[in-house]
């Protein structure tokens, strides 16, 4: 099995889009039928989408993780709140605009 779709709800999809673009994702704006305008990114055969949450912070407590390139550049733009070692790799924890913990490593 492989994850093919991940949708997160965001208080402000523009702010969230900017955050995740710093991590290296590239989004396109989409709208399907009467549904809301949202952002979508396909990477490694997985679709990652940012949907609006009607101006309210989402109530989820999800944690996301990404392997990134240019880790030091990202950490210059986004401050890590924590870090730890796992399997010999340093993992940095960021907080996205909606309060979700986002782990990044190289």
C-alpha positions as a Markdown table, in Angstrom:
| # | Residue | x | y | z |
|---|---|---|---|---|
| 1 | Unk | 0.0 | 0.0 | 0.0 |
| 2 | Unk | 1.1 | 3.6 | -0.7 |
| 3 | Unk | -0.5 | 6.8 | 0.3 |
| 4 | Unk | -1.9 | 8.6 | -2.8 |
| 5 | Unk | -3.8 | 11.6 | -1.3 |
| 6 | Unk | -3.4 | 13.8 | 1.7 |
| 7 | Unk | -5.7 | 16.7 | 2.3 |
| 8 | Unk | -5.3 | 19.2 | 5.1 |
| 9 | Unk | -7.7 | 22.0 | 6.1 |
| 10 | Unk | -6.2 | 25.4 | 6.6 |
| 11 | Unk | -7.4 | 28.6 | 8.2 |
| 12 | Unk | -5.7 | 30.6 | 5.3 |
| 13 | Unk | -4.7 | 28.5 | 2.3 |
| 14 | Unk | -2.5 | 31.3 | 1.0 |
| 15 | Unk | -0.4 | 31.5 | 4.2 |
| 16 | Unk | -0.2 | 27.7 | 4.3 |
| 17 | Unk | 0.8 | 27.5 | 0.6 |
| 18 | Unk | 3.7 | 29.8 | 1.3 |
| 19 | Unk | 4.8 | 27.8 | 4.2 |
| 20 | Unk | 4.8 | 24.5 | 2.3 |
| 21 | Unk | 6.4 | 26.1 | -0.8 |
| 22 | Unk | 9.4 | 26.9 | 1.4 |
| 23 | Unk | 9.7 | 23.2 | 2.0 |
| 24 | Unk | 10.0 | 22.7 | -1.7 |
| 25 | Unk | 6.4 | 21.9 | -2.8 |
| 26 | Unk | 4.9 | 23.5 | -5.9 |
| 27 | Unk | 1.1 | 24.0 | -5.9 |
| 28 | Unk | -1.5 | 24.7 | -8.6 |
| 29 | Unk | -4.8 | 26.4 | -7.8 |
| 30 | Unk | -7.8 | 24.1 | -8.5 |
| 31 | Unk | -11.6 | 24.2 | -8.2 |
| 32 | Unk | -13.8 | 21.2 | -9.0 |
| 33 | Unk | -17.4 | 22.0 | -9.8 |
| 34 | Unk | -19.1 | 23.8 | -6.9 |
| 35 | Unk | -16.3 | 22.9 | -4.5 |
| 36 | Unk | -14.0 | 25.4 | -2.9 |
| 37 | Unk | -10.9 | 26.8 | -4.5 |
| 38 | Unk | -7.9 | 25.0 | -3.1 |
| 39 | Unk | -4.2 | 24.2 | -3.8 |
| 40 | Unk | -2.8 | 20.9 | -5.1 |
| 41 | Unk | 0.7 | 19.5 | -5.4 |
| 42 | Unk | 1.7 | 16.1 | -6.8 |
| 43 | Unk | 5.0 | 14.7 | -5.6 |
| 44 | Unk | 6.2 | 11.1 | -5.9 |
| 45 | Unk | 2.8 | 9.9 | -7.0 |
| 46 | Unk | 1.1 | 11.4 | -3.9 |
| 47 | Unk | -1.3 | 14.4 | -4.1 |
| 48 | Unk | -1.1 | 16.9 | -1.3 |
| 49 | Unk | -3.9 | 19.4 | -1.1 |
| 50 | Unk | -4.6 | 22.5 | 1.0 |
| 51 | Unk | -8.3 | 23.2 | 1.5 |
| 52 | Unk | -9.9 | 26.2 | 3.2 |
| 53 | Unk | -11.4 | 25.6 | 6.7 |
| 54 | Unk | -13.8 | 28.6 | 6.5 |
| 55 | Unk | -11.4 | 30.9 | 8.3 |
| 56 | Unk | -11.1 | 28.8 | 11.4 |
| 57 | Unk | -8.1 | 26.9 | 12.7 |
| 58 | Unk | -8.5 | 23.2 | 12.1 |
| 59 | Unk | -9.1 | 21.0 | 15.2 |
| 60 | Unk | -6.8 | 18.2 | 14.1 |
| 61 | Unk | -3.6 | 17.2 | 15.8 |
| 62 | Unk | -1.8 | 15.6 | 12.9 |
| 63 | Unk | 1.9 | 15.6 | 12.5 |
| 64 | Unk | 3.4 | 15.6 | 9.0 |
| 65 | Unk | 7.0 | 14.7 | 7.9 |
| 66 | Unk | 9.0 | 15.6 | 4.8 |
| 67 | Unk | 12.4 | 14.7 | 3.6 |
| 68 | Unk | 13.7 | 17.9 | 2.0 |
| 69 | Unk | 16.7 | 19.2 | 0.1 |
| 70 | Unk | 18.5 | 22.4 | 1.2 |
| 71 | Unk | 17.7 | 21.8 | 4.8 |
| 72 | Unk | 19.9 | 24.7 | 6.1 |
| 73 | Unk | 18.2 | 27.2 | 3.7 |
| 74 | Unk | 14.7 | 26.1 | 5.0 |
| 75 | Unk | 15.8 | 26.4 | 8.6 |
| 76 | Unk | 17.0 | 30.0 | 7.9 |
| 77 | Unk | 13.5 | 30.8 | 6.7 |
| 78 | Unk | 11.4 | 28.8 | 9.1 |
| 79 | Unk | 12.5 | 28.4 | 12.8 |
| 80 | Unk | 12.5 | 24.9 | 14.2 |
| 81 | Unk | 10.8 | 24.6 | 17.6 |
| 82 | Unk | 12.5 | 21.3 | 18.5 |
| 83 | Unk | 14.9 | 18.7 | 17.1 |
| 84 | Unk | 15.8 | 15.1 | 17.9 |
| 85 | Unk | 17.9 | 12.2 | 16.4 |
| 86 | Unk | 16.3 | 9.2 | 14.8 |
| 87 | Unk | 18.1 | 6.4 | 13.1 |
| 88 | Unk | 21.2 | 8.6 | 12.9 |
| 89 | Unk | 19.4 | 11.5 | 11.3 |
| 90 | Unk | 18.6 | 14.9 | 12.8 |
| 91 | Unk | 14.9 | 15.7 | 12.6 |
| 92 | Unk | 13.7 | 19.3 | 13.0 |
| 93 | Unk | 10.2 | 20.1 | 14.1 |
| 94 | Unk | 8.5 | 23.2 | 12.6 |
| 95 | Unk | 5.0 | 24.5 | 13.3 |
| 96 | Unk | 2.8 | 25.2 | 10.3 |
| 97 | Unk | 0.5 | 28.2 | 10.2 |
| 98 | Unk | -2.4 | 26.1 | 11.6 |
| 99 | Unk | -0.3 | 24.7 | 14.5 |
| 100 | Unk | 0.5 | 21.3 | 13.1 |
| 101 | Unk | 3.9 | 19.9 | 13.9 |
| 102 | Unk | 5.9 | 19.3 | 10.7 |
| 103 | Unk | 9.1 | 17.3 | 10.8 |
| 104 | Unk | 11.8 | 17.8 | 8.3 |
| 105 | Unk | 15.0 | 16.0 | 7.6 |
| 106 | Unk | 17.5 | 15.7 | 4.7 |
